[in-house]
Amino acid sequence: MRFFKYSVYLFLLLMAFSGLAATKHINIVKPVVAAFKAGDKAAIAKRVHYPLQRKEPLQAIENEQMLIENFEQIFDKEFVEKIVNSNIRHDWEMMGWRGIMFDSGKLWLDFDGSIWAVPYESEAEKARREALIDEQKQALHKSLREFIKPILTWQTKQHLIRIDELADNQYRYAAWGIDQSMKDEPSLVITGGTLSFDGSGGNHFYTFTNNGYRYVCHVTVLGTEHSSPGLLEVFKNNVQILSEPASSF
């Protein structure tokens, strides 16, 4: 009987903790929804964790003023209405260390209520992105104009580097000398690259192999104020022969 009572008590305790875990995000989300309901762009801008990354090749949102100027592009009327009319208990979910997710990942909050990612893409933003991609294609050598989306464009001490996605999880690496233009024929093109993630902070790297050489582009998402946006490493027969920090180009 004691064991039965203990089991029931433990079950009720676990249920209580489970209920708390499922609803503890409510007080974090409420002021965010309230800011959208009030149409307070300044209050929303203060809640954003900068820089707010956008899909390539759109420029990241660097500060509050830039967020306010581009507010309707990022948060169109349809998306704002979804947020305003959302059920906080059911439409917003705690997702472990990643934070709080809205509408299957269209917006993410940190545990302090700051907005750290907005994967949602409005029609205006999509059109703008596609126009920029078309512009990029015209600025590339004709052999590189076929791709689905740009991944990164880097400059190192010796090289210009570009990675594009050709199809789902299929990547292409192109490189030029630092004194060349991307309209020139690239000195090196490698397809069949792979994407790997380095830990849980978002840092990741692309790997390309070619005739005994391995090219690795490390992308820094979570770093220090002194971290470069990326790092290019080149290996020959598994021996490193080059390591150069990279900046966006």
N, C-alpha and C positions, 0 to 999 in steps of 0.2 A: 504493500500500500504506500509506504514511504517513497519507494522508487517511482511509483505511478504519479504521486503528487509532485515529486521533484521533476519528473519528465514534463508534466503539464505546465509547471511553473517555468521551466526552461523554454518550452515551446512558446508560451505567452510572451516571455521576455524577448525572444528572438523576433517574434512577430512585431513587437513594439519597436524594437530597434530598426527592423526592416521598414516599418511605416515612417519612422523619423527620417531614415535615409532617403526614402522616396519623395519626401516633401520638404526637406531642409533647403532646397534650392528656391523655394517660393519667395522668401523675403529678399533673396538676391535679385530675382527676376523682376519683381514688382516695380521698383523704381525705373527700370529700363523700359518696361512697357508703358509706364506713366509718362515718360519723356516723349515717347513716340506718339502717345495719345494727345499730348499737349502740343505736338508739333514743334517742340523746343529743339531746334537744330544745335544751338550752342550747348545745351545740356548733354545732348547725344554726343557731340564732338568731344566734350570733356571726358566722356566715358570710353573713348577709343584708345586702344594701345597702338601707338605709332612706332614704325611705319606700318600701315595697313596694306598688306600685299594684295595686288589684283592679278588677274590672269595675264600672262605675257601676251603681247608686249605692252600692256597698259602700265602706266607709271604708278608706283606705289603712292598711297596717300600719306604725306609726310607730317602733317600737322593739322591743328584744328581749323585754321582758315581754309586750307585746301579741302578738308572734308566738307565744310559748309558750302564752298563754291561748287563742289561736285555732288552735293547731297542727293539731288533728284536722279542722277546717273546711277548712284549706288543703291539708294533706297527709293525705288519708284513707288507710285501710289498703290499698286497692287501688293507689293511686299509690305509696305507700312500698314495697310489694312489687315494683312495676315497677322502681323505682330500685335496690333491693337486689339484684334478680336480673338487672339489666341487664348486657349485654356492653359494657364500656367502649370497646373498640376499634370496635365496630360501631353501638352505640345512641347514642353521644355523638359529635357531629361538630363540627369547627372550621368556623365560618361567617364567615371574614374578620374585619372590624373589629367585628362584632356579638358575637363571643365563641363560646362552646361551647353547642351546642343538644342537648337530650335529647328523644328520642321525637317527632321532627317538630315541635318547638317547644313542648312542654308545660312545659319548664323551661329557663332560660338561665343560664349562668355567665359571669362575666367572667374575664379571663386570670389574675387573682389567686386564683381559686377561690371568689369571692363570688357569691351568688345574686342576680341583679338583676331577674329577672322570673319569674313563675309563671303563665303563661296557663292552665294546667290548672284546671278547675273541678270540684270534687267535687259529688255530688248534694246534699249538705247546703248547700253554698255556693250552688248554683244555686237551691235552694228559698228560701234566705234572701234572695237578690238579687231573685227574683220577688216575694216578699212586700213588700219595700221599694218595688219599682216600683209595685205595687198601692196602697200607702200614698201614694206620690207622686201617682198619678193622682187619688186622692180629694181631694188637697190643691190640685189645679189647677182652673182654670176649665174648665167642661164642654166647651168647644170645643177643648181641648188634650189630652184624655184618651186619644186614639188615637195610639199610637206603639209602635215595637218596643223601643227602648231609649233611656234618657237618655244624653246626651253630656256636657253640662256645665250647671251652674247658677252664675251669676256675679252679683256685686254691684259696681257702679262708683260713682263719686261721684253720678251722676245717675240711674242705671238699675238695674233688675233684669233679667237676661238668662237665657234658657233656650234650649238647643239640644237637639233630639231627633232620633233617626233614625227615619224613617217606614217605610223599606224599605231594601234594600241600596243604600248610597251615595246615599240621598235624605234631605236634612236640612231641618229646620224651625227657624226663628229666631222667638222670641217675646220681646217686651220690655214692661216696665212702668216707670212712674215710681218713684223710690226710696221714695216714701211709700205705694206701693201694696202689695197682697198678690198672690201668684200665684193666689189664688182669684178675684181680680178679672178682668174681661175685659181682655186685653192691649191696649196702645195700638198695637202693631204686630205683625203676623204675616207672615213671608215663608217660602215654601217653595221647593224647587228649589236649595237651597244645595249648594256643592261643597267637597270636602276636598282640600287640597294640603299637601305636605310641604316643609319648609324645611331643606334640607341633610340630613345623615345622623345627626344627633344625636337625632332624635325630635320636634323642634319642628315644629308644623304649624299650619294656619289654615283657618278656614271662611269662605267668601265668599258673601254674599247680595246680590242686586241687586233694586231696586224703584224704578220711576219716576225714573230718573236718579240715584238714591242707591246707594251700595255700602257694605255693612257687612262689616267684616273682624274676625273674632275670632281673635287669635293666642294659641295655647296654648304655654306654656313648659314643656318637659320637661327640657331641658338648659340651665341658666342659672347665675347666680351666687347667692350667699346673699342678695343684695339684689334679685334678680329677683322680680317679681310673678308669680302663677300665669298671668296672661294680660293681654291688651291689647285693648281695643275701639277700632277706628278707623272713622270714618264719612267718606265722600267724597261730594260733590255735583258731578256732572259732572267727576269725576276731581280735584277740589280738596278737600284734607282740611279738614273743618270740625269734627272732634272726635277727640280721642285721650285715652283714660282707662284707667289701669291697673285691673285687675280682681282681685278675690279670690273664693275659693269662698264660696258662700252656704249 
